[in-house]
Amino acid sequence: MEAWLSQLITSLLGALALPQVGLVAVFIITFISATLLPLGSEPAVYLVVKADPSMFWAVIAVATVGNTLGGVVSWWMGYGAERAVEAVRHREPPNPRALAWLKRFGPKACVLSWLPIVGDPLCAVAGWLKLPFWPCVGWMALGKFLRFLLYTIALIWLIPETWLT
């Protein structure tokens, strides 16, 4: 069984190997990294842009879409979890300061969904609080776009070419 799993993982990584399917790999990696699974997507974005600088805007766009869709999945997970808890408890959950802060800022708080550690759960909590879906998606997309744009530009500027050889 272990050999089968090892072969499957090797095949999957081979299929997603950069740069053969760069944009597809960027989409998959950014989508997965925006869910509650811990995975950094910046290295994949950076490496595809570094391999073919003419694809800069396409990579940023695909990364933004993939990461935003991952945030949407987290929003729906939070929404579904709240409905399940409400059905069992038949009362509102306690309202700690973080929830109060998120309610006060509303969908605009989703612009912070790009932050490490707290960004992905923030999308789920927005769904839990039933914040308006489309405004949340718009703010998530803006935050994630700025994240990929600034991180990629910074990495291109900061990492010397000699480190990649």
N, C-alpha and C positions, 0 to 999 in steps of 0.2 A: 504494500500500500504506500509506503514511504517513497519508493522509487517512482511510482505512478504520480504522486503529488509533486515530487521534485521535477519530473519531466514536464508536467503541466505548467508549473511555475516557470521553468526555463523556456518553454514554448511561448508562454504569454509574454515574458520579458523580451524574447526574441522578436515577437510580432510587434511589440511597441517600441522597439529599438529606434533611437534617434539616429539620423535624420530621415530614415526611410518613410516613416509615417508621422513626421513631426507634429503637424497640427492635430491629428487624431490623438496622439499621445498627450499633447498639451491639454486637449479637451478632457480626456479621461482623467488625467492626473489632477487637473484643477477642479473637476467636478467632485472627485472622491475627497480631495483635501478640504472642500467646503462643507462636507458633512461632518459628523462628530468624530470621524476617523482621523487620527493624527498623521498627517502627511504634508510635507512642504512642497509647494508647487513652483516656487521661485527658481530652483535650479533647472527644472525642465524648460521653463519659459526662457531663462537666460541662455541655456545651451542651444536651443533652436534658433534664437535671434543671433547668437554668436556664430552659429554654423552658416546662417544665411541672413545677413543684415537687411536684405531687401524685403524680408518677410516681417519686419518689425511690427507694423500696424496690424497685419493679419494675425500674428501671434498674440498681440495684446488684445485684439477683439475676441479671438477664440478663447483665450484664458479668461477674459471678463465674462463671456457667456457661460462657459463651463462652471466657473466659480459661482456665478449668480444662480445658475440652475441648482447647484449643490446647496446654496443658501435657501432656495425655494423649497427643496426637499426638507431641510431642517425646519423651516417655517411650518410646513404641513405636518411634520412629526410633532412639533410643539402643539399645534392646533388639535391634532388627534389625541395626544396625551391628555390635554386639558379636558377634552370632551369625555374621555374614559374616566378620568378622576372625578369629574363632576357627576357622572352617572352613578358612580359608586358612593361618593361622599354626600351628594345632594347639598353641598354648601360651597361657598367661595373659599379658595385657599388663602392662607395668611398672606399679608401684603407687606413684605419687608421693604427696606429702603430702596434696594436695587429695582424691584418691581415698580415702586412708586416713581422712581426716576424715569424708568422706561415709559411708563404711562404718561408722565408729564411731557416728555419729548415726542412721544408717539413714533410714527414711521421714520422721522428724521434720525432717530437714534440708530437706525439700521445702516447709516453711512459708516458707522464704526465696525461693521461686520468684517472688515479687513484685518482687524487687530488679532494678533496671535493670542491663543488660549481663550479669550472671552468672545471673540467675534462669531464663531460658529454657534455656541450656546445662545448668543444674543438673538440670532435668527429664530431659534427654537422658542425662546421666551416671547419673542414678538408674536409668534403663532399662538402660543399658550394664552397670551393676553388678548388674542383676537384683534390685533391691530390691523388696519385695512391692508389687504393683500397687495394690491398693485402699487400703492405708494411705498410700501416696504420693499418691494422688488426694485422699484426705481432708485431708492436710496441705497440699497445693497449694491446695485449695478454701478452707481457713481463711486461709492467707496472702493469697490473692487477694481474698477477701471483705474482710479488714481493710484491704488496700491501697485498694480502691475506696471503701470507706466513709470512711476517713480522708482520702484525697486529695480526694474530692468535697466533704466538709464543709469542709476547709481552703480549697479554691478558692472555695466559696460565701462563706465568711467573709472571705477576703482580697481578692477581686477586686471592686472597686467597680462598682456598676451603670452608672456613666457610661462605663466602658471598653467596654461592650457595645453602645453606641449610636453 
